[in-house]
Amino acid sequence: MAFRPQINKKNLKSDIFSGIVVALISIPISMGYAQIAGLSPVCGLYGSLLPILSYAFLSSSPQFVVGVDAMPAAMVGSLLSTCGIAHGSSEALKFVPLISLMVAVWFLLFRFLKAGRVVKYISDPVMGGFISGVGTLIILFQLPKLYGGNASSGQLISVLINIVREFSNFNLLSFFLGFGTIAVILIFRKINPKIPMSVIMLGLGIIITVIFKIDRFGVKLLSSVQGGFPKLSIPNIFIIKDYKDYIPNCIVLSLMISLVVMAQTLLAANNYAAKHDYKIDNNQELIAYSVMNLASSISGSCPINGSVSRSAIVEQFECKSQLMSITAFFTMLLVLLFGTKFFIYLPVPVLTGIVVSALLSILDIKQAKRLWKCNKSELFIFITAYLGVLFLGTVYGVVIGVGLSFFSVVKKAVVPPRAFLGKIPGHHGYYDLRRNKNSRPIKNTVLYRFGGNLFFANVGTFISDIENGIKEDTKFVIIDAGGIGSVDITAVDKIVSLYNKLSSRGIQFYLTEQQGHVNDLIRQFGGEKLINDGKVRRTISLALRTCGFTKPYPLEGLSKDYDYSYVESKEKLAEFEWAFGKEAESKMQELADELVVNLLQATQNISGNNFENINFEEIEAAISWGKIGLFDEEELLENLEAKLEHLEHEHKLSPERTKAFEILIERRKSVVQQKVMMLNPDAIIMLQQRMEIVEQNLKKKYSTEENEEKNNHQ
């Protein structure tokens, strides 16, 4: 890849405008996050200068935005508190750039190790819980500044105590300015996200101070911000000698910052790439992350991260190239050269309100609600990562988050999906007995599916399931191993032991459907006895044939004279149960309601005496027939008839439309039955004749009823 920005000439105006907007939005946010990291506000502007320019020339992403961001700032600020370094002190100004340098080194190491693949092992619930925890903690840090108090740091308990203590400094005007800023930004974010309200509120805050001199009423203003180009220097690594007890913390923290930045930024950049149909070079991105953090380090700023919120803003303005980042660099340079003298008029509550409103957007409340509805175990991981940050701090929060990610991976490997299988009469394949109410076990047979790699940690579950599934009349155990991609030596030993144990009880054991390389592993680990004894078969059907079964297989709960050649109407919801599980019945009702709407729309022009001229083929084309399996559709048509009868009873259907509905449903039933009977030629002729007879009978029926009504009326 060439080390130059990918400038799209067709989008020069939108890219330049996006860059200006990004720089202006970054002014208050970067200054606020710099203070959170323990630096002076101007250091945040430095972090939005050279790092952005270096990223523009090295990144493979044409539209992603980087800059001073919440998580690295909070993690660095937490470390300063741990080391006893005062925020804003000269020591902090030396210490924080050193952390940025360490982060740059870690990214360079990640590049050579090709560690970008590590990102896939950090789950969304872990990242969502961690980010939400960091966002909540920073908001609580900054909360007292909204009403005239001072910010704090540390863990949740000490932060809450400080919030209460700082009420002694409560200033009503500061309160209205701070919370009013948040309210205005949030309202306009919903009305029109393209309006950069954070920039507007920054300008309004300065104007209000200049006109009304609000500092006379106790409102705190931002301290003077020194302008000009940053003084570039390599951080003094020997400062760590004065804090040698905290060297392990510094190394761990910089590593954790690197992991978090890599996970969040790489994932977000790849999501944008997939959305806009281009590719990201993860290794190239790691180099870009290293250089941008090196640039931040020599500029005297904190570690740099990708900004999802600012990237979303430039996407709205249709940014297409890194010209946006180059424009942002020059815009920020102009601000540093000529604009910083106005910042002394910026009210602290307004700046804090801008930062808090930005932090609110990173709280992943939607994911928490989604997990509450669909996956309580993943919600537990989300909440644990969240609370870990609040009560133990960002460093331990990251450790907990990474640990939970690997725990989640291990848990899914140790407890993979598995099921006992049976047959549904008239259906191909084998179905989960618990999920499909019409699935029945094959007589004298345990059919078991295991859906993951089989190894030392889960082979116990495999053996236990099979032993618990064996009944007194069991003669055969057949394993569907199609989902087993690998086995280890422990698993093979256990399987051979199980085979010997079952053989001693007169129960035949078969391993089926596995891929060829699994057989290679079985032989390699000493399990060739299974293969030599003919207990490894290519398919379940071959194993059943070896057991003496021929189709149709005898099923438990069915009489000997059961007609397997045709599925009776009571065998319903096979495909729906497979797809929706316990919700199959309700989903069937929803689909029936949808078809009622389609029928009403397709027949809305039927009225009066035009029944004879109805074009049924045209109406059927407008109806969503055939969305589900044939056997389930029979159930659907029955539901549909019941709903239409209810509408007719409530006089919501005209007689003409009722006639049309009956004919349409009968026609569809005939089509379904044709397909069910495997397109038997004789059956087709009989069904076509039956359909014609049904239509004639319906017409005669309604014709007779109309004549009777006329006679009664006369």
Order of alpha helices (4+ residues) and beta strands (2+ residues): alpha-alpha-alpha-beta-alpha-alpha-alpha-alpha-alpha-alpha-alpha-alpha-beta-alpha-alpha-alpha-alpha-alpha-alpha-beta-beta-beta-alpha-beta-alpha-beta-alpha-alpha-beta-alpha-alpha-alpha-alpha-alpha-alpha-alpha
